[in-house]
Amino acid sequence: MYDIDTDQRLYNYSDKAILKRLMSYAKPYVPAFVLTFFLMVLSVMFALLEPFIIGLSIDTLTEIPIDTTFLFRILALFVASIILSALFEYLQTIILQKTGQTIIYNMREEVFTHVERQDIEYFNTIPTGKLVTRIANDTNTLNEMYTSVVVNVFRNLLMIIGIMTAMLLLNVRLALLVLTVIPFIIIFSFIFRRFSRKAYRTVRANMSRVNGYLAEHLSGMKVVQIFNKEKDKHREFDDKNTELKNSELRELLVFAIYRPTVYMLFMIATIIIFFFGGMQVIAGTLTVGTLVAFYNYLRRFFEPIQQLAEQFNIVQAAFASSERIFAILDNHPEVVDRPDAIELEEVRGEIEFKNVWFAYKKDEWVLKDVSFKVNAKEAVAFVGATGAGKTTILALLCRNYDIQHGQILLDGIDIRNIKIANLRSFIGQMLQDVFMFSGTIMSNITLRDDSISEEEVEQACKYVNAHRFIEKLPNKYYEQVRERGNNYSAGQRQLISFARTLVHKPRIMILDEATANIDTETEELIQESLKKMMNIGTMLIVAHRLSTIQHVDNIIVLQHGEIIEQGNHQELLKQKGHYYYLYKLQYQEQ
């Protein structure tokens, strides 16, 4: 669950639970990680040899006479160790990157598929920009964890253990002196972890707000410009952008304090080594080469500690993103298939509402004890004022929501006993706001279903009168469609939506204010198309223009969620009730 206003996580995920869940995505790729770990061990072994070889070389050079043969052998070993270490690290990086990208690919697929199954209410409450941030940005943040952290944490821990072992073998006293700074590193790391996690959560939440704001206002920029609200919207965006900048600065501040602190501890350890090590060199109990080797080990000892801090930074970002991704995956739709739900091979299209009660919010009833029956291949229209419940009836038939009381029957079967995907496959919807995807007219009609042929598309377009304007386009059915179809008129988009519905062969057709935003000429074409489509299957129509529903079989008049009148056009006019009043108002306006 989410608090939409603050975009805060309402799930409680422990670090252990998050890590366990993240590792489950890596489980299928254990062989790749094992191979990477093996290459990493070899790379660390050769890397640990380098300081020792440098120290040995210095001691060889200080001896008189200089053993040149031994020196060249040492240098050859040094070059070989560098080459082999680089080679193993290269192979390790390639395997890790490929594996990490595959894991993130699978995760994005899972999140998107899960989002597709959510209820309509879910998309009404969470802004599109925030979902885009989770599916794209947050999953990408996890990529670094799999490619930079999972194995490299082990590499750095192994490097620290190896370096400590090497220093103890070289000089126990100096090694123990270096260990005195370790408790301080642990304390500072613990403090850093606490503040870093909080900072990352804030950054991800603010990033999501900015993306959500951008997605909404870029889509509605026309309205912003029409009402001359550019300055107001810029001010709102500036506030959100400032919050994001400040949270990122706080995040940087946390890391900016931690890194110099670790560096300060490194300098303290260096002073300790050169002071006490120098005294041993003067006393003749330690060679210069060994002191140099010890210093190189010390420098390399703090490098993985610094890297661990950076990797911990990545882990914090990954955990913050994981919480948001898992919150999506753990949000399950309320409208789901029953365990014993069935699939229908064919339907006649008979619909019945029996004593249906429905509310979007508890006890705020939108439909109150609604009952009616639509016979197969009948055309029925719903009429009433805004908020009467017309569109709600159509949404309930598609099971976008589940009713609280009563039954909705399709061919005598409760729709809750039918699998949702199967139920919706028999229903075609034509809405007032036609959504068109980027692509071509052909891809928008077929919705990229390869089983639908070009001939079927052309026949459907001719049937609904869309063929007339499509044939006049330069590329005909392969004319490009820009975002949301803004290079076509409202009427043209509506005719394309009719063809889209028809080509998928629905048994039930739903028209929700499909003629509300079109000109008179196009309306005539659509009226002609509607008359043809009424012969195909059951048709349910919501229309404010009463002239468009005069030929339907039955008109149901709704008021405050209740049916107050039923009958065909002529019967309702004779009753001189609410329908007659609405018709008279529209007739006078015309």
C-alpha positions in Angstrom: 0.0 0.0 0.0 1.0 3.6 -0.6 0.3 7.0 0.9 -0.1 8.7 -2.5 0.2 12.3 -1.2 3.6 11.7 0.5 4.7 8.8 -1.7 5.9 7.0 1.4 6.3 3.3 1.8 3.6 1.7 4.0 5.2 -1.8 3.9 7.7 -2.8 6.5 10.8 -4.4 4.9 13.8 -5.3 6.9 17.3 -5.2 5.4 17.4 -9.0 5.7 14.1 -9.5 3.9 15.1 -7.2 1.1 18.5 -8.8 0.7 17.0 -12.3 0.7 14.5 -11.3 -1.9 17.1 -9.6 -4.1 19.2 -12.7 -3.9 16.3 -14.8 -5.1 16.5 -13.0 -8.5 20.2 -14.0 -8.7 19.6 -17.6 -7.8 19.2 -18.9 -11.4 22.6 -17.4 -12.2 24.5 -19.0 -9.4 27.0 -20.8 -11.8 27.9 -17.4 -13.4 28.5 -15.9 -9.9 30.5 -18.9 -8.8 32.7 -18.5 -11.9 33.1 -14.8 -11.2 34.0 -15.6 -7.6 36.7 -18.0 -8.8 38.1 -15.4 -11.2 38.0 -12.9 -8.4 40.0 -15.1 -6.0 42.7 -15.5 -8.7 42.7 -11.8 -9.4 43.1 -11.0 -5.7 45.9 -13.5 -5.3 48.0 -11.9 -8.0 47.1 -8.4 -6.7 48.4 -9.3 -3.3 51.7 -10.4 -4.7 52.5 -7.0 -6.2 53.4 -5.1 -2.9 55.5 -8.1 -1.8 57.4 -8.2 -5.1 58.0 -4.4 -5.0 59.5 -4.7 -1.5 61.6 -7.7 -2.5 62.9 -5.7 -5.5 63.9 -2.8 -3.2 65.8 -5.1 -0.9 67.5 -6.7 -3.8 68.6 -3.3 -5.1 70.1 -2.4 -1.7 72.2 -5.5 -1.6 75.8 -5.4 -2.8 76.5 -7.0 -5.2 73.1 -6.8 -6.9 71.8 -10.2 -8.0 70.6 -9.1 -11.5 69.3 -12.6 -12.4 67.1 -12.7 -9.4 66.0 -9.1 -10.0 64.9 -9.8 -13.5 63.0 -12.9 -12.4 61.2 -10.8 -9.8 60.4 -8.2 -12.4 59.1 -10.9 -14.8 56.9 -12.2 -12.0 55.7 -8.7 -11.3 54.7 -8.1 -15.0 53.0 -11.5 -15.1 51.0 -10.8 -12.0 49.8 -7.5 -13.3 48.7 -9.0 -16.7 47.0 -12.0 -15.1 45.2 -9.9 -12.5 43.9 -7.5 -15.2 42.8 -10.5 -17.4 40.9 -12.2 -14.6 39.3 -8.8 -13.6 38.3 -8.2 -17.2 36.6 -11.6 -17.5 34.9 -11.1 -14.1 33.5 -7.7 -15.2 32.1 -9.1 -18.5 30.4 -12.0 -16.9 29.0 -9.8 -14.1 27.7 -7.1 -16.4 25.9 -9.7 -18.7 24.4 -11.5 -15.7 23.3 -8.2 -14.0 21.7 -6.9 -17.2 19.8 -10.2 -17.5 18.6 -10.1 -13.9 17.3 -6.5 -14.4 15.7 -7.4 -17.7 13.7 -10.2 -15.9 12.8 -7.9 -13.0 11.5 -5.2 -15.4 9.4 -7.8 -17.2 8.0 -9.0 -13.8 7.1 -5.5 -12.6 5.5 -4.5 -15.9 3.5 -7.7 -16.1 2.4 -7.3 -12.5 1.3 -3.7 -13.2 -0.7 -4.8 -16.2 -2.8 -7.1 -13.9 -3.7 -4.3 -11.4 -7.2 -2.9 -10.9 -8.3 0.2 -12.7 -8.5 1.9 -9.3 -4.8 1.4 -8.9 -4.0 3.5 -11.9 -6.5 6.1 -10.8 -4.6 6.6 -7.5 -0.9 6.3 -8.5 0.4 8.9 -11.0 1.8 7.5 -14.2 5.2 9.3 -13.7 5.7 7.5 -10.4 5.1 4.1 -12.0 7.5 4.9 -14.8 10.1 5.9 -12.1 9.7 2.5 -10.4 9.8 0.4 -13.6 12.6 2.2 -15.3 14.8 4.2 -12.8 14.5 2.0 -9.7 15.2 -1.2 -11.5 18.2 0.4 -13.2 19.5 1.3 -9.7 19.5 -2.4 -8.8 21.7 -3.1 -11.8 24.7 -1.6 -10.1 24.1 -3.7 -7.0 24.2 -6.9 -9.0 27.2 -5.8 -11.1 29.2 -3.8 -8.6 28.3 -5.1 -5.2 27.3 -8.7 -5.0 30.8 -10.1 -6.0 32.9 -7.0 -5.3 31.9 -7.0 -1.6 33.4 -10.5 -1.3 36.4 -9.3 -3.3 37.0 -6.4 -1.0 36.5 -8.5 2.1 38.9 -11.1 0.7 41.4 -8.4 -0.1 41.2 -7.0 3.5 41.6 -10.5 4.9 44.5 -11.2 2.5 46.2 -7.9 3.2 45.9 -8.4 7.0 47.4 -11.9 6.7 50.3 -10.6 4.5 51.0 -7.7 7.0 51.0 -10.2 10.0 53.4 -12.4 8.1 55.7 -9.4 7.3 55.7 -7.8 10.8 53.3 -8.7 13.6 54.0 -5.6 15.7 53.2 -3.1 12.8 50.1 -5.1 11.8 48.7 -5.0 15.4 49.3 -1.2 15.5 47.3 -0.8 12.2 44.4 -2.8 13.7 43.9 -0.1 16.4 42.1 2.1 13.8 39.6 -0.7 12.8 37.1 0.0 15.7 36.9 3.6 14.6 36.2 2.5 11.0 33.4 0.2 12.2 31.8 3.0 14.4 31.9 5.6 11.5 30.5 3.0 9.1 27.6 2.2 11.4 26.7 5.9 11.7 27.1 6.4 8.0 24.8 3.5 7.2 22.0 5.0 9.4 22.0 8.4 7.8 22.7 7.1 4.3 19.6 4.9 4.1 17.3 7.7 5.2 18.9 10.1 2.7 18.5 7.7 -0.2 14.8 7.1 0.6 14.2 10.8 0.5 16.0 11.2 -2.8 14.0 8.4 -4.5 10.7 9.7 -3.2 11.5 13.2 -4.4 12.6 11.9 -7.8 9.4 10.0 -8.1 7.4 13.2 -7.4 9.3 15.2 -10.0 8.8 12.5 -12.6 5.1 12.2 -11.7 4.7 16.0 -12.0 6.5 16.1 -15.4 4.4 13.2 -16.8 1.2 14.9 -15.8 1.9 18.4 -16.9 3.7 17.6 -20.2 0.6 15.6 -21.2 -1.6 18.6 -20.2 0.6 21.4 -21.5 -2.1 22.5 -23.9 -4.4 23.3 -21.0 -1.5 25.1 -19.1 -0.9 27.3 -22.1 -4.5 28.0 -22.8 -5.1 29.3 -19.3 -1.8 31.1 -19.2 -0.6 29.2 -16.1 3.1 28.7 -17.2 4.4 30.8 -14.3 2.3 29.0 -11.7 3.3 25.6 -13.0 7.0 26.7 -13.2 6.7 27.7 -9.5 5.2 24.4 -8.6 7.9 22.5 -10.5 10.6 24.7 -9.0 9.4 23.7 -5.5 9.5 20.0 -6.3 12.9 20.4 -8.1 14.3 22.3 -5.1 13.2 19.5 -2.7 14.9 17.0 -5.0 18.1 19.1 -5.1 18.2 19.6 -1.4 17.7 15.9 -0.7 20.5 15.0 -3.1 22.8 17.6 -1.4 22.0 16.0 2.0 22.8 12.6 0.5 26.1 14.0 -0.8 26.9 15.6 2.5 26.6 12.2 4.3 29.0 10.6 2.0 31.3 13.7 1.9 31.7 13.4 5.7 32.3 9.7 5.7 35.0 9.5 3.0 37.4 12.1 4.4 36.9 10.5 7.8 38.1 7.1 6.5 41.0 9.0 4.7 41.9 10.6 8.0 42.2 7.2 9.6 44.3 6.0 6.7 46.7 9.0 7.3 46.9 8.2 11.0 47.7 4.5 10.2 50.4 5.7 7.7 52.0 7.9 10.4 52.0 5.0 12.8 53.7 2.7 10.3 56.4 5.2 9.2 57.1 6.2 12.8 57.4 2.8 14.3 58.6 1.1 11.1 61.2 3.8 10.6 62.5 3.2 14.2 62.8 -0.6 13.3 64.7 0.2 10.1 67.1 2.4 12.1 67.5 -0.4 14.6 68.2 -2.9 11.8 65.3 -5.1 12.7 63.3 -4.2 9.5 64.4 -3.8 5.9 63.5 -0.7 3.8 61.9 -3.0 1.2 59.7 -4.6 3.9 58.6 -1.2 5.1 57.7 -0.1 1.6 55.8 -3.4 1.1 54.0 -2.8 4.4 53.0 0.7 3.3 51.7 -0.5 -0.1 49.7 -3.2 1.8 48.3 -0.5 4.1 47.3 1.7 1.1 45.6 -1.3 -0.5 44.0 -2.1 2.9 42.1 1.2 2.9 41.2 1.1 -0.8 38.7 -1.8 -0.3 37.4 -0.1 2.8 36.7 3.1 0.7 35.2 0.9 -2.0 33.1 -0.9 0.6 31.8 2.5 1.6 30.9 3.3 -2.0 29.4 -0.1 -2.5 27.4 0.4 0.7 26.2 3.6 -0.9 25.0 1.6 -3.9 23.4 -0.9 -1.6 21.5 1.9 0.2 20.3 3.2 -3.2 19.4 -0.4 -4.2 17.5 -1.0 -0.9 15.6 2.2 -1.2 14.6 1.3 -4.8 13.9 -2.3 -3.8 11.4 -1.1 -1.2 9.5 0.8 -3.9 9.6 -2.0 -6.4 8.6 -4.7 -3.9 5.7 -2.4 -2.7 4.4 -2.6 -6.3 4.9 -6.4 -6.5 3.2 -6.9 -3.1 0.2 -4.8 -4.1 -2.3 -7.4 -5.3 -5.5 -6.5 -7.2 -8.8 -7.0 -5.4 -10.6 -8.1 -8.6 -9.1 -11.5 -9.3 -10.2 -14.8 -10.7 -11.9 -17.2 -8.3 -10.0 -20.6 -7.9 -12.9 -22.4 -9.7 -13.4 -19.7 -12.4 -14.4 -21.1 -15.8 -13.6 -20.2 -19.4 -16.4 -19.8 -22.0 -15.9 -20.8 -25.6 -18.8 -18.7 -26.8 -21.5 -16.4 -25.5 -24.8 -15.2 -26.8 -24.6 -11.8 -25.1 -27.5 -12.0 -22.7 -26.9 -9.7 -19.7 -28.8 -9.4 -16.5 -28.2 -7.2 -13.4 -30.0 -8.6 -10.3 -30.3 -6.3 -7.3 -26.9 -4.8 -7.8 -25.4 -2.4 -5.2 -22.1 -0.8 -5.7 -20.0 1.9 -4.1 -16.5 3.2 -4.9 -16.2 4.3 -1.3 -17.8 2.6 1.7 -21.5 3.4 2.1 -21.4 6.0 -0.7 -23.7 4.0 -3.0 -23.4 4.8 -6.7 -25.9 2.0 -7.7 -28.8 1.1 -5.5 -30.6 -2.2 -6.1 -30.3 -1.9 -9.9 -32.0 -4.7 -11.9 -32.5 -5.0 -15.6 -32.1 -7.6 -18.4 -30.7 -7.2 -21.9 -31.4 -10.0 -24.4 -28.8 -11.3 -26.8 -28.2 -8.9 -29.8 -30.3 -6.2 -28.3 -29.2 -2.5 -28.2 -29.8 -0.8 -24.9 -29.0 2.8 -23.9 -28.5 4.3 -20.5 -29.6 7.9 -19.9 -29.3 10.2 -17.0 -27.5 13.1 -15.4 -23.8 13.0 -14.7 -23.1 10.8 -11.7 -26.3 8.8 -12.2 -24.3 5.5 -12.6 -24.3 5.0 -16.3 -20.6 4.5 -16.9 -20.3 2.5 -13.6 -22.7 -0.1 -15.0 -20.4 -0.6 -18.0 -17.3 -0.8 -15.8 -18.9 -3.4 -13.6 -19.9 -5.6 -16.6 -16.1 -5.7 -17.6 -15.2 -6.4 -13.9 -13.1 -3.3 -13.6 -14.6 -3.4 -10.1 -16.5 -6.0 -8.1 -20.0 -5.3 -6.8 -20.8 -5.3 -3.0 -24.3 -6.9 -3.3 -26.3 -8.6 -6.0 -25.4 -10.5 -9.2 -24.3 -9.6 -12.8 -25.1 -12.5 -15.1 -23.8 -13.2 -18.6 -25.8 -15.9 -20.4 -27.1 -16.9 -16.9 -23.6 -17.2 -15.4 -22.3 -14.9 -12.6 -19.4 -13.0 -14.2 -17.4 -13.6 -11.0 -17.3 -17.3 -11.9 -15.8 -16.5 -15.3 -12.0 -15.8 -15.8 -11.5 -12.1 -16.2 -9.4 -12.3 -19.4 -12.0 -14.7 -20.9 -14.9 -12.4 -20.0 -13.2 -9.3 -21.4 -12.3 -11.1 -24.7 -16.0 -11.1 -25.6 -16.4 -7.3 -24.9 -15.4 -4.5 -27.1 -15.3 -0.9 -25.8 -15.5 2.4 -27.6 -15.0 5.3 -25.3 -15.3 9.0 -25.5 -11.6 9.6 -25.1 -10.0 7.3 -27.7 -6.4 6.3 -26.8 -4.1 5.7 -29.7 -0.6 4.3 -29.5 2.5 5.5 -31.4 2.8 3.4 -34.5 0.6 3.1 -37.6 -3.2 3.0 -38.1 -2.8 -0.7 -38.9 -1.0 -1.4 -35.6 -3.6 0.6 -33.7 -6.5 -1.4 -35.1 -4.9 -4.8 -34.7 -3.1 -3.9 -31.5 -0.1 -5.8 -33.0 -2.1 -9.1 -33.1 -0.5 -10.9 -36.0 -3.5 -13.3 -36.4 -5.5 -10.4 -37.8 -5.0 -10.0 -41.5 -4.9 -6.7 -43.6 -8.0 -7.9 -45.4 -9.9 -8.2 -42.1 -8.8 -4.7 -41.1 -9.9 -3.2 -44.4 -13.3 -4.9 -44.2 -13.8 -3.6 -40.6 -12.9 -0.1 -41.7 -15.2 -0.2 -44.6 -18.0 -1.4 -42.4 -17.6 1.5 -39.9 -16.9 4.1 -42.6 -13.2 4.6 -41.5 -12.0 3.5 -44.9 -13.1 6.7 -46.6 -10.5 9.0 -44.9 -7.8 6.3 -44.5 -7.7 5.8 -48.3 -7.0 9.5 -48.8 -3.8 9.4 -46.6 -0.4 9.1 -48.3 0.5 5.8 -46.7 -3.1 4.6 -46.1 -3.2 2.0 -43.4 0.5 2.5 -42.7 0.2 6.2 -42.0 2.1 7.1 -38.8 0.2 7.8 -35.6 1.9 10.3 -33.3 1.5 10.3 -29.5 -2.1 9.8 -28.5 -3.1 10.2 -32.1 -2.9 14.0 -32.0 -2.4 14.1 -35.8 -6.0 12.9 -36.4 -9.4 14.5 -35.6 -11.6 13.3 -32.8 -14.0 11.8 -35.3 -11.3 10.0 -37.2 -9.9 8.6 -33.9 -13.4 7.4 -33.0 -13.9 5.6 -36.4 -10.5 3.9 -35.9 -11.6 2.8 -32.4 -14.8 1.4 -34.0 -12.7 -0.6 -36.5 -10.4 -1.7 -33.7 -13.4 -3.0 -31.7 -15.0 -4.7 -34.7 -11.9 -6.5 -35.9 -11.5 -8.3 -32.6 -15.1 -9.8 -33.1 -16.7 -8.9 -29.7 -20.1 -10.4 -28.7 -20.9 -7.4 -26.5 -20.1 -3.8 -27.6 -19.9 -0.9 -25.2 -20.2 2.7 -26.3 -19.5 5.3 -23.6 -20.2 8.8 -24.9 -18.6 7.8 -28.2 -20.3 10.6 -30.1 -19.8 13.4 -27.5 -16.9 15.3 -29.1 -17.4 15.0 -32.9 -18.8 17.2 -35.6 -22.2 16.8 -37.2 -20.8 15.3 -40.5 -18.7 12.7 -38.7 -21.7 12.0 -36.4 -23.7 11.0 -39.4 -21.0 8.5 -40.4 -20.9 7.1 -36.9 -24.7 6.8 -36.7 -24.6 4.8 -39.9 -21.8 2.6 -38.5 -23.7 2.1 -35.2 -26.8 0.9 -37.1 -24.6 -1.7 -38.8 -22.9 -2.7 -35.6 -26.2 -3.3 -33.8 -26.7 -6.4 -35.9 -23.4 -7.9 -34.8 -24.0 -8.5 -31.1 -25.4 -7.0 -27.9 -24.8 -3.3 -27.6 -24.8 -1.1 -24.5 -24.7 2.7 -25.1 -24.2 5.6 -22.8 -25.1 8.9 -24.6 -26.1 12.4 -23.7 -27.2 13.1 -27.2 -30.6 11.5 -27.2 -30.8 11.7 -31.0 -28.2 9.0 -31.2 -30.2 6.4 -29.3 -33.7 6.7 -30.8 -33.4 3.4 -32.6 -32.3 1.2 -29.7 -34.5 -1.6 -28.4 -34.6 -0.3 -24.8 -33.7 2.9 -23.0 -32.9 2.8 -19.2 -33.2 6.1 -17.4 -31.1 6.4 -14.2 -31.2 9.0 -11.4 -29.1 8.9 -8.3 -28.1 5.3 -8.9 -31.6 4.0 -9.4 -33.7 3.1 -12.5 -36.6 5.4 -12.7 -37.9 4.6 -16.3 -37.5 2.0 -19.0 -38.8 1.6 -22.5 -38.1 2.5 -26.1 -37.9 6.1 -27.4 -41.6 6.4 -28.3 -42.9 4.7 -25.1 -40.8 7.0 -22.9 -42.0 10.1 -24.8 -45.6 9.1 -24.2 -45.0 8.7 -20.5 -43.9 12.3 -20.3 -41.5 11.5 -17.5 -37.9 12.3 -16.9 -36.8 11.1 -20.4 -39.4 13.3 -22.0 -38.1 16.2 -20.0 -34.5 15.6 -21.1 -35.6 15.2 -24.7 -37.6 18.4 -24.7 -34.6 20.3 -23.2 -32.3 19.1 -26.0 -34.9 19.7 -28.7 -35.3 23.3 -27.5 -31.5 23.8 -27.5 -31.3 22.5 -31.1 
